[in-house]
Each structure stands twice: as C-alpha cells, then as structure tokens.
Amino acid sequence: MNKWLDSILERERQAHLAFFGHIFNLSRFQAALEQYDPDAIGEWLELGLELHFFPEIQMANDTRFPGWKSRLGKWYNEQVDKGNIFLPGQERGPKTQFDVLWLSGVFSGVTVLIDIRQKPPLERRQRIFARDNLLGPIIKALREKGDLVKHPDGHLSSRFGISANEWRRFIRPALADFLGVEVEQVRLERYLEANVIPQLYPGIPRGKDSGTNSYVWYEENVEDETCQISGGGEADPAGFCFVKCSPSDQWWCRAVRPIIILDN
C-alpha cells in the first residue's frame, strides 16, 4: 500500500476511534482513495478541502459516543420527530428521519471532501472566510456578472448574503464545474454533518467554529422550501448544536459552506 494512502486511512481510523469509540471497515474509503493520486489530493488541500469518510451510523440524540460532546439541538430533534425536516426534492414525513439522522445518509459509508475553514466572527468587518480560494473567486465573478445580489458591505467574494436560490442556481453548478464533478455531488452540509465534523476532526481550523458567532446555511428545509435551516451562531461550546429556521433569503450574517460527495 502507498504510504500516503496508508497515512490517510490511519488518520481516519484514529478519528473514528476517538469520536465513536469504534473502528469501522474502511475498505470503501480505500477503494475511493485509490482512484486518486497524491497530486490530486494535494490540489484539494490547497483549496481547503480535506478527504474524510462518514461511516454508516445513526446519530439520534439518545445515541452515546465518547467524542460527541455537543449534541443536536432540542428544536431540531422536535422537528425531526414531527416529520418537519426534509431535504430538497424530498417529501415531508416521519420517514425523513432515516436520511437526516444517519451520518452517511442512505449509503453504506461515504467519502467526502470537507471544507476545513473556520467561519469568521460577525465582528470582523470583511466577513471573509480565511484563504477562500475555493468559493471566493466564484462568488466574486458571479456578483460582478450580476447573477448574485451584492453583499450589503460591498465585499464581492464574501460567502455571506447569499440566498438558498442563489446557491442552487448559480454557485453550486459553478463550483461543480470548477472541481470537475457532477452537480449532484455538491451540496450544503446537513445540520448533523456540520455538528459532527468539528468534533470528529477537532484538529482542522473549523474545529474552533463554536468560538465564532456567524451562521451557515444547512441543506435541510423545515415545513416548506421557503424556510431553510441555519446554525452555529452562538459563540460558545453550544455553537455546534445551535440551529434555527429562517426564510431562505440574503442574510448578511449567514454564509454557505459546501461539501462534496465523491462516491455513493
């Protein structure tokens, strides 16, 4: 086995063991990794994207894992129980619990590219994600073209002030084209993913996300497609679990953060 591949697999094993208290079968992850070479993985890292593997495991709030300190918010769990949480293109109902509370969705483990940047505090005037060579240039070009509404503070490359419709119609396909993947492989993180990632991989920059008070949009809707989930706005350890629903319009305090699904 190549040393670089073995290193990634071992890193993932240790992260899973620390968070879940369990080591999973990573053969699916290994098969996905073998499709790429170190240069491609290095290019992703230069873009702030890191390869990881979500195992097939349910994350209901009564589940206990040693590394899951900040759990899902009470409001979110109540909405799940009522069948109000659903993903784009999905019908509402209790069956959606399967999709939203399984870390890998409906798949038996999934390889993902995670955006490792920490979200900025609202007090920072520019409200720019650090070293954003991933979405920054794309958003800037789309704003200059007039496809996106200008940010209220005039920052062309800021991820903030973007509506769900702008994300789906313009940014998502542009990012997929830039990365050379299918548009269906690109989406916003689900709330569960955004909650788990900083705790599962605390060494990445966004492991400190709970120390900042800005929000990010999540993939799920509540009750209808005009109300989108966002969270992370509390600058304390509970920031990993804080979540709310807002009209999916342009908000200067809410940003977009993608996740790329490399296999399914």
Kinemage of the C-alpha trace (Angstrom):
@kinemage 1
@onewidth
@group {chain A} dominant
@subgroup {mainchain}
@vectorlist {calphas} color= white
{ca met a 1} P 0.000 0.000 0.000
{ca asn a 2} L 1.231 3.501 -0.780
{ca lys a 3} L 2.446 5.402 2.268
{ca trp a 4} L 0.238 8.430 1.556
{ca leu a 5} L -2.873 6.237 1.312
{ca asp a 6} L -1.986 4.314 4.460
{ca ser a 7} L -1.467 7.609 6.291
{ca ile a 8} L -4.939 8.876 5.348
{ca leu a 9} L -6.594 5.598 6.340
{ca glu a 10} L -4.811 5.544 9.702
{ca arg a 11} L -5.758 9.165 10.389
{ca glu a 12} L -9.386 8.282 9.728
{ca arg a 13} L -9.276 5.204 11.945
{ca gln a 14} L -7.923 7.226 14.851
{ca ala a 15} L -10.513 9.983 14.370
{ca his a 16} L -13.337 7.418 14.334
{ca leu a 17} L -11.952 5.646 17.399
{ca ala a 18} L -11.679 8.881 19.401
{ca phe a 19} L -15.160 10.122 18.462
{ca phe a 20} L -17.252 6.952 18.082
{ca gly a 21} L -15.181 4.643 20.292
{ca his a 22} L -15.147 2.218 17.384
{ca ile a 23} L -13.074 1.414 14.284
{ca phe a 24} L -15.063 0.900 11.081
{ca asn a 25} L -14.373 -1.072 7.920
{ca leu a 26} L -12.621 1.419 5.627
{ca ser a 27} L -12.449 -0.741 2.512
{ca arg a 28} L -14.975 1.514 0.772
{ca phe a 29} L -12.892 4.564 1.691
{ca gln a 30} L -9.713 2.846 0.476
{ca ala a 31} L -11.340 1.977 -2.859
{ca ala a 32} L -12.342 5.629 -3.301
{ca leu a 33} L -8.847 6.862 -2.406
{ca glu a 34} L -7.234 4.510 -4.917
{ca gln a 35} L -8.971 6.405 -7.708
{ca tyr a 36} L -6.824 9.468 -6.980
{ca asp a 37} L -3.136 10.244 -6.698
{ca pro a 38} L -1.259 12.399 -4.164
{ca asp a 39} L -1.170 15.342 -6.577
{ca ala a 40} L -4.967 15.479 -6.832
{ca ile a 41} L -5.330 15.217 -3.059
{ca gly a 42} L -2.701 17.946 -2.654
{ca glu a 43} L -4.634 20.215 -5.026
{ca trp a 44} L -7.782 19.718 -2.942
{ca leu a 45} L -5.868 20.587 0.204
{ca glu a 46} L -4.641 23.780 -1.456
{ca leu a 47} L -8.326 24.636 -1.920
{ca gly a 48} L -9.074 23.973 1.758
{ca leu a 49} L -10.759 20.629 1.063
{ca glu a 50} L -9.810 17.528 3.062
{ca leu a 51} L -10.727 13.895 2.346
{ca his a 52} L -12.682 12.038 5.014
{ca phe a 53} L -15.088 9.128 5.413
{ca phe a 54} L -18.510 9.144 7.064
{ca pro a 55} L -19.372 5.637 8.322
{ca glu a 56} L -22.864 4.204 8.168
{ca ile a 57} L -24.084 5.025 11.652
{ca gln a 58} L -27.215 6.532 13.180
{ca met a 59} L -26.768 9.745 15.175
{ca ala a 60} L -30.046 10.074 17.056
{ca asn a 61} L -29.698 12.307 20.104
{ca asp a 62} L -30.069 9.427 22.562
{ca thr a 63} L -27.045 7.715 20.962
{ca arg a 64} L -23.885 7.977 23.039
{ca phe a 65} L -20.384 8.356 21.611
{ca pro a 66} L -17.297 9.365 23.640
{ca gly a 67} L -16.389 12.314 21.416
{ca trp a 68} L -19.911 13.656 20.822
{ca lys a 69} L -19.954 16.362 23.476
{ca ser a 70} L -22.153 18.994 21.810
{ca arg a 71} L -25.235 17.192 20.582
{ca leu a 72} L -28.111 18.041 18.271
{ca gly a 73} L -30.323 20.915 19.367
{ca lys a 74} L -33.645 20.301 21.085
{ca trp a 75} L -35.627 22.261 18.497
{ca tyr a 76} L -34.133 20.226 15.656
{ca asn a 77} L -34.957 16.912 17.330
{ca glu a 78} L -38.521 18.062 17.907
{ca gln a 79} L -38.895 18.960 14.237
{ca val a 80} L -37.457 15.596 13.178
{ca asp a 81} L -39.933 13.788 15.434
{ca lys a 82} L -42.788 15.751 13.828
{ca gly a 83} L -41.560 14.868 10.331
{ca asn a 84} L -40.997 18.552 9.511
{ca ile a 85} L -37.341 18.240 8.430
{ca phe a 86} L -36.735 17.305 4.820
{ca leu a 87} L -34.065 17.561 2.147
{ca pro a 88} L -34.552 19.351 -1.215
{ca gly a 89} L -36.766 17.295 -3.507
{ca gln a 90} L -37.911 15.077 -0.643
{ca glu a 91} L -41.456 14.761 0.695
{ca arg a 92} L -42.117 15.645 4.307
{ca gly a 93} L -42.911 12.928 6.807
{ca pro a 94} L -41.524 10.671 9.545
{ca lys a 95} L -39.562 8.596 7.007
{ca thr a 96} L -37.175 11.535 6.579
{ca gln a 97} L -35.657 10.636 9.951
{ca phe a 98} L -33.684 7.907 8.205
{ca asp a 99} L -31.991 10.382 5.894
{ca val a 100} L -31.298 13.211 8.328
{ca leu a 101} L -30.145 11.171 11.333
{ca trp a 102} L -27.773 8.796 9.534
{ca leu a 103} L -24.335 10.335 9.133
{ca ser a 104} L -23.793 8.762 5.703
{ca gly a 105} L -27.386 9.286 4.587
{ca val a 106} L -28.756 6.225 2.797
{ca phe a 107} L -25.306 4.961 1.835
{ca ser a 108} L -23.090 2.344 3.479
{ca gly a 109} L -20.374 4.858 4.240
{ca val a 110} L -19.406 7.742 2.012
{ca thr a 111} L -16.187 9.528 1.016
{ca val a 112} L -16.424 13.304 1.252
{ca leu a 113} L -14.402 16.440 0.704
{ca ile a 114} L -14.852 18.703 3.735
{ca asp a 115} L -14.293 22.451 3.681
{ca ile a 116} L -11.956 22.807 6.677
{ca arg a 117} L -12.072 26.627 7.038
{ca gln a 118} L -13.283 28.187 10.253
{ca lys a 119} L -16.212 30.546 9.822
{ca pro a 120} L -15.344 34.170 10.691
{ca pro a 121} L -16.872 36.170 13.557
{ca leu a 122} L -19.555 38.696 12.684
{ca glu a 123} L -17.480 41.432 14.278
{ca arg a 124} L -14.861 41.081 11.547
{ca arg a 125} L -15.777 43.817 9.120
{ca gln a 126} L -14.973 41.922 5.950
{ca arg a 127} L -16.710 38.681 6.984
{ca ile a 128} L -14.470 36.661 4.690
{ca phe a 129} L -13.549 33.015 5.180
{ca ala a 130} L -9.764 32.789 5.552
{ca arg a 131} L -7.813 31.947 2.396
{ca asp a 132} L -11.007 31.344 0.433
{ca asn a 133} L -9.579 30.290 -2.912
{ca leu a 134} L -12.481 27.846 -3.293
{ca leu a 135} L -15.724 29.847 -3.297
{ca gly a 136} L -14.281 33.366 -3.063
{ca pro a 137} L -13.325 33.745 -6.758
{ca ile a 138} L -16.514 32.019 -7.924
{ca ile a 139} L -18.768 34.259 -5.848
{ca lys a 140} L -16.828 37.371 -6.877
{ca ala a 141} L -17.228 36.528 -10.574
{ca leu a 142} L -20.953 35.830 -10.175
{ca arg a 143} L -21.512 39.107 -8.314
{ca glu a 144} L -19.596 41.058 -10.948
{ca lys a 145} L -21.745 39.381 -13.594
{ca gly a 146} L -24.902 40.374 -11.722
{ca asp a 147} L -26.126 36.841 -11.003
{ca leu a 148} L -25.861 37.349 -7.237
{ca val a 149} L -27.170 40.191 -5.119
{ca lys a 150} L -24.317 42.425 -3.918
{ca his a 151} L -23.223 41.893 -0.330
{ca pro a 152} L -24.538 44.741 1.904
{ca asp a 153} L -20.967 45.622 2.897
{ca gly a 154} L -19.775 45.536 -0.708
{ca his a 155} L -17.461 42.521 -0.377
{ca leu a 156} L -17.689 40.756 -3.718
{ca ser a 157} L -16.064 37.485 -2.624
{ca ser a 158} L -17.871 37.055 0.713
{ca arg a 159} L -19.868 33.862 1.244
{ca phe a 160} L -22.356 35.844 3.317
{ca gly a 161} L -25.530 37.464 1.993
{ca ile a 162} L -26.362 34.581 -0.365
{ca ser a 163} L -29.842 33.081 -0.630
{ca ala a 164} L -30.641 29.391 -0.988
{ca asn a 165} L -31.876 30.017 -4.521
{ca glu a 166} L -28.613 31.771 -5.482
{ca trp a 167} L -26.666 28.850 -4.066
{ca arg a 168} L -28.653 26.259 -6.022
{ca arg a 169} L -28.985 28.156 -9.279
{ca phe a 170} L -25.561 29.765 -9.646
{ca ile a 171} L -22.892 28.839 -7.076
{ca arg a 172} L -23.462 25.093 -6.851
{ca pro a 173} L -23.122 24.402 -10.607
{ca ala a 174} L -20.178 26.801 -10.895
{ca leu a 175} L -18.361 25.021 -8.048
{ca ala a 176} L -19.086 21.595 -9.573
{ca asp a 177} L -17.673 22.773 -12.893
{ca phe a 178} L -14.570 24.186 -11.176
{ca leu a 179} L -13.906 20.912 -9.334
{ca gly a 180} L -14.759 18.703 -12.309
{ca val a 181} L -17.548 16.793 -10.540
{ca glu a 182} L -21.262 16.321 -11.194
{ca val a 183} L -23.509 18.990 -9.747
{ca glu a 184} L -25.367 16.290 -7.772
{ca gln a 185} L -22.132 15.655 -5.841
{ca val a 186} L -22.096 19.213 -4.462
{ca arg a 187} L -24.456 20.429 -1.747
{ca leu a 188} L -24.566 22.288 1.543
{ca glu a 189} L -23.748 20.327 4.677
{ca arg a 190} L -26.631 18.793 6.547
{ca tyr a 191} L -27.011 20.006 10.124
{ca leu a 192} L -25.879 16.650 11.515
{ca glu a 193} L -22.698 16.783 9.416
{ca ala a 194} L -21.946 20.356 10.449
{ca asn a 195} L -22.426 19.385 14.098
{ca val a 196} L -20.231 16.289 13.915
{ca ile a 197} L -17.351 17.481 11.685
{ca pro a 198} L -15.675 19.890 14.170
{ca gln a 199} L -15.940 17.298 16.934
{ca leu a 200} L -14.872 14.321 14.813
{ca tyr a 201} L -11.905 16.254 13.366
{ca pro a 202} L -11.039 18.821 16.074
{ca gly a 203} L -7.597 19.477 14.612
{ca ile a 204} L -8.871 21.215 11.470
{ca pro a 205} L -9.383 25.021 11.591
{ca arg a 206} L -13.165 24.713 11.852
{ca gly a 207} L -12.690 22.635 14.969
{ca lys a 208} L -12.911 26.062 16.618
{ca asp a 209} L -16.152 27.030 14.870
{ca ser a 210} L -18.015 27.197 18.177
{ca gly a 211} L -15.925 30.239 19.096
{ca thr a 212} L -17.464 32.353 16.343
{ca asn a 213} L -20.969 33.802 16.143
{ca ser a 214} L -21.710 33.788 12.421
{ca tyr a 215} L -24.181 31.380 10.845
{ca val a 216} L -24.018 28.944 7.927
{ca trp a 217} L -26.891 27.625 5.853
{ca tyr a 218} L -27.611 23.887 6.015
{ca glu a 219} L -29.118 21.631 3.364
{ca glu a 220} L -32.420 20.893 5.136
{ca asn a 221} L -35.706 22.729 4.936
{ca val a 222} L -38.438 22.921 7.568
{ca glu a 223} L -42.114 22.556 6.665
{ca asp a 224} L -41.648 24.047 3.166
{ca glu a 225} L -38.836 25.143 0.847
{ca thr a 226} L -39.100 28.794 1.858
{ca cys a 227} L -37.681 28.038 5.300
{ca gln a 228} L -34.065 26.865 5.463
{ca ile a 229} L -32.097 25.652 8.474
{ca ser a 230} L -29.036 27.607 9.585
{ca gly a 231} L -26.896 27.338 12.667
{ca gly a 232} L -23.651 27.896 14.502
{ca gly a 233} L -24.469 31.420 15.607
{ca glu a 234} L -23.685 31.037 19.294
{ca ala a 235} L -20.059 31.805 20.235
{ca asp a 236} L -19.759 29.139 22.935
{ca pro a 237} L -19.435 25.335 23.029
{ca ala a 238} L -23.151 25.057 22.263
{ca gly a 239} L -22.451 26.610 18.876
{ca phe a 240} L -22.126 23.115 17.451
{ca cys a 241} L -25.745 22.359 18.337
{ca phe a 242} L -27.441 25.751 17.892
{ca val a 243} L -29.834 25.708 14.940
{ca lys a 244} L -32.834 27.677 13.732
{ca cys a 245} L -35.054 28.165 10.704
{ca ser a 246} L -35.061 31.351 8.625
{ca pro a 247} L -36.560 32.486 5.318
{ca ser a 248} L -34.046 31.409 2.673
{ca asp a 249} L -33.186 34.945 1.548
{ca gln a 250} L -29.984 37.004 1.607
{ca trp a 251} L -28.772 37.422 5.189
{ca trp a 252} L -25.564 39.306 5.896
{ca cys a 253} L -24.853 37.034 8.904
{ca arg a 254} L -25.365 33.697 7.065
{ca ala a 255} L -22.859 32.027 4.762
{ca val a 256} L -22.702 28.970 2.505
{ca arg a 257} L -20.259 26.105 3.100
{ca pro a 258} L -20.232 23.179 0.645
{ca ile a 259} L -19.500 19.508 0.994
{ca ile a 260} L -18.534 17.310 -1.970
{ca ile a 261} L -19.656 13.689 -2.108
{ca leu a 262} L -17.067 11.645 -4.000
{ca asp a 263} L -18.913 8.308 -4.031
{ca asn a 264} L -22.309 6.890 -3.194
